[in-house]
Amino acid sequence: MILIKLGGSVITDKSQYKKFNREQTSRLCQEIAASGKGTMIVHGAGSFGHVVAKQYALQSGLQDFRQIPAVARVQHDTRELSLLVTEELMKVGIPAVSVPPGSCFVMDNGRLVVKDDEALKGLTHIGVMPVMFGDVVADRSKGFSICSGDQAMEVLARKFRPKTIVFVSDVDGLFTADPKKDPDAKLIEHVDKSMLNSIDSELSVADVTGGIRGKIEEMLQMCGDSGECVLLNGTVPGRLESFLKGEDVVCTRVKV
């Protein structure tokens, strides 16, 4: 099984509130279906979550009860996005169902807690794909926390032990500098634990779910001793499908 995260940057326009990129999402779903591989999908919240979350500092937890309407709004919006994504998956023959972390699980001091995974495993056992996503979740210590799509990936990686984990974003992989700002930025094709200290934590636009360094650390943990995490560009038509079919593509490969 291959675990895939469709980043918020590829399924939405993160600069515009609730701007769904249906055309690109549809194409990526078609590529996943055409690969013929068994997959499980997580998606980011993109502009359906980050805009309001940043405006009301939801990443800090409960600081002011004026944040509460924003919590409800983000939960509403991220569920709307997830239904749009699962609709595109079903159009290409993938029986997908949205599983909102904020409705199913809790967090503790910012970490997602999934003690009961029976529903997730039961769905996959009968051939239904559970789709998790970035969400706002009740937190035992902080009142509420933001659960990033990456944290959902971490939980699913631990529960299902996929050999390959793919992060689909709007850049070719990890670079020596921000490729959107620096034309001399060079792609890092391979990353391992020994390289972690040299990674710049400001490689991409900051968001409310953590920087690139934190994501690389999480990916190294997800890999385990024999797995692999891959970062690739989903805005390039055919690249995800080619990778899933075992072809060589431009990307960054992360291994312990």
Rosetta blueprint (number, residue, H / E / L):
1 M L
2 I E
3 L E
4 I E
5 K E
6 L E
7 G L
8 G H
9 S H
10 V H
11 I H
12 T E
13 D L
14 K L
15 S L
16 Q L
17 Y L
18 K L
19 K L
20 F E
21 N L
22 R H
23 E H
24 Q H
25 T H
26 S H
27 R H
28 L H
29 C H
30 Q H
31 E H
32 I H
33 A H
34 A H
35 S H
36 G L
37 K L
38 G L
39 T E
40 M E
41 I E
42 V E
43 H E
44 G L
45 A L
46 G H
47 S H
48 F H
49 G L
50 H H
51 V H
52 V H
53 A H
54 K H
55 Q H
56 Y L
57 A L
58 L H
59 Q H
60 S H
61 G L
62 L L
63 Q L
64 D L
65 F H
66 R H
67 Q H
68 I H
69 P H
70 A H
71 V H
72 A H
73 R H
74 V H
75 Q H
76 H H
77 D H
78 T H
79 R H
80 E H
81 L H
82 S H
83 L H
84 L H
85 V H
86 T H
87 E H
88 E H
89 L H
90 M H
91 K H
92 V L
93 G L
94 I L
95 P L
96 A E
97 V E
98 S E
99 V L
100 P L
101 P H
102 G H
103 S H
104 C H
105 F L
106 V E
107 M E
108 D E
109 N L
110 G L
111 R E
112 L E
113 V E
114 V L
115 K L
116 D L
117 D L
118 E H
119 A H
120 L H
121 K H
122 G H
123 L H
124 T H
125 H H
126 I L
127 G L
128 V L
129 M E
130 P E
131 V E
132 M E
133 F E
134 G L
135 D E
136 V E
137 V E
138 A E
139 D E
140 R L
141 S L
142 K L
143 G E
144 F E
145 S E
146 I E
147 C E
148 S L
149 G H
150 D H
151 Q H
152 A H
153 M H
154 E H
155 V H
156 L H
157 A H
158 R H
159 K H
160 F H
161 R L
162 P L
163 K L
164 T E
165 I E
166 V E
167 F E
168 V E
169 S E
170 D L
171 V L
172 D L
173 G L
174 L E
175 F E
176 T L
177 A L
178 D L
179 P L
180 K L
181 K L
182 D L
183 P L
184 D L
185 A L
186 K L
187 L E
188 I E
189 E L
190 H E
191 V E
192 D L
193 K H
194 S H
195 M H
196 L H
197 N H
198 S H
199 I L
200 D L
201 S L
202 E L
203 L L
204 S L
205 V L
206 A L
207 D L
208 V L
209 T L
210 G L
211 G L
212 I H
213 R H
214 G H
215 K H
216 I H
217 E H
218 E H
219 M H
220 L H
221 Q H
222 M H
223 C H
224 G L
225 D L
226 S L
227 G L
228 E E
229 C E
230 V E
231 L E
232 L E
233 N E
234 G L
235 T L
236 V L
237 P L
238 G L
239 R H
240 L H
241 E H
242 S H
243 F H
244 L H
245 K L
246 G L
247 E L
248 D L
249 V L
250 V L
251 C L
252 T E
253 R E
254 V E
255 K L
256 V L
